[in-house]
Amino acid sequence: MHNTFKIINKCFKANLLSLNYEKTQCVQLIKRKSATQIDSKIVYGNNIISHISYTKFLVLVIGKTLSWIN
C-alpha cells in the first residue's frame, strides 16, 4: 500500500493536485459467504487511512461485499 500511495502522490503532484488524507478512506472487499477480514492498518507518512464498510460513489452505495444492502 505504501508504494501505491507513493505512486498516487507522484501523479497528483505532477498534475498540481494533492490527496486529502482526512477524507481518504478504504473499503476492503470480501466474499459474501466469508466474513473473514484481514485486519490491516494503512499508514502513509503520519497519516492513517480509515477503514469503512461501505462508501457512496456518485449515486451508488458500494458495500464491502459488493452488494446493494446498504
C-alpha positions as CSV (number, residue, x, y, z in Angstrom):
1,M,0.0,0.0,0.0
2,H,2.9,2.3,0.8
3,N,4.2,2.0,-2.8
4,T,0.6,2.6,-4.2
5,F,0.3,5.9,-2.2
6,K,3.7,6.9,-3.3
7,I,2.7,6.5,-7.0
8,I,-0.6,8.2,-6.5
9,N,1.1,11.2,-4.8
10,K,3.6,11.4,-7.6
11,C,0.8,11.5,-10.2
12,F,-1.2,14.0,-8.2
13,K,1.8,16.4,-7.7
14,A,2.6,16.2,-11.4
15,N,-0.9,17.5,-12.1
16,L,-0.8,20.1,-9.3
17,L,-3.2,18.1,-7.1
18,S,-3.0,16.8,-3.6
19,L,-4.5,13.8,-1.7
20,N,-6.7,14.8,1.2
21,Y,-5.8,12.2,3.9
22,E,-8.6,13.4,6.2
23,K,-11.2,12.4,3.6
24,T,-9.4,9.3,2.2
25,Q,-11.0,6.0,3.3
26,C,-10.5,2.3,2.4
27,V,-13.2,-0.3,1.7
28,Q,-11.8,-3.8,2.0
29,L,-13.8,-6.1,-0.4
30,I,-14.6,-9.5,0.9
31,K,-16.7,-12.5,-0.3
32,R,-20.2,-12.5,0.9
33,K,-20.1,-16.0,2.4
34,S,-16.7,-15.5,4.0
35,A,-16.9,-12.9,6.8
36,T,-13.1,-13.1,7.3
37,Q,-11.5,-9.8,7.0
38,I,-7.8,-9.1,7.1
39,D,-7.0,-6.6,9.9
40,S,-4.7,-4.2,8.2
41,K,-3.7,-0.8,9.1
42,I,-2.8,1.6,6.3
43,V,-0.4,4.3,7.1
44,Y,1.3,6.7,4.8
45,G,3.7,9.2,6.3
46,N,2.0,10.4,9.5
47,N,-1.5,9.7,8.1
48,I,-3.7,6.7,9.0
49,I,-6.3,5.7,6.3
50,S,-9.5,4.7,8.0
51,H,-11.5,1.5,7.0
52,I,-15.2,1.7,6.3
53,S,-17.8,-0.9,5.4
54,Y,-19.4,1.0,2.5
55,T,-19.0,4.2,0.5
56,K,-21.0,6.4,-1.8
57,F,-19.7,6.8,-5.3
58,L,-21.8,9.3,-7.3
59,V,-25.3,7.9,-6.6
60,L,-24.2,4.3,-5.9
61,V,-23.6,2.9,-2.4
62,I,-20.9,0.3,-2.6
63,G,-20.5,-2.1,0.3
64,K,-17.6,-4.3,1.3
65,T,-19.4,-7.4,-0.2
66,L,-20.3,-5.5,-3.4
67,S,-24.0,-5.9,-2.5
68,W,-26.9,-3.5,-2.6
69,I,-27.9,-4.0,1.0
70,N,-26.7,-0.6,2.2
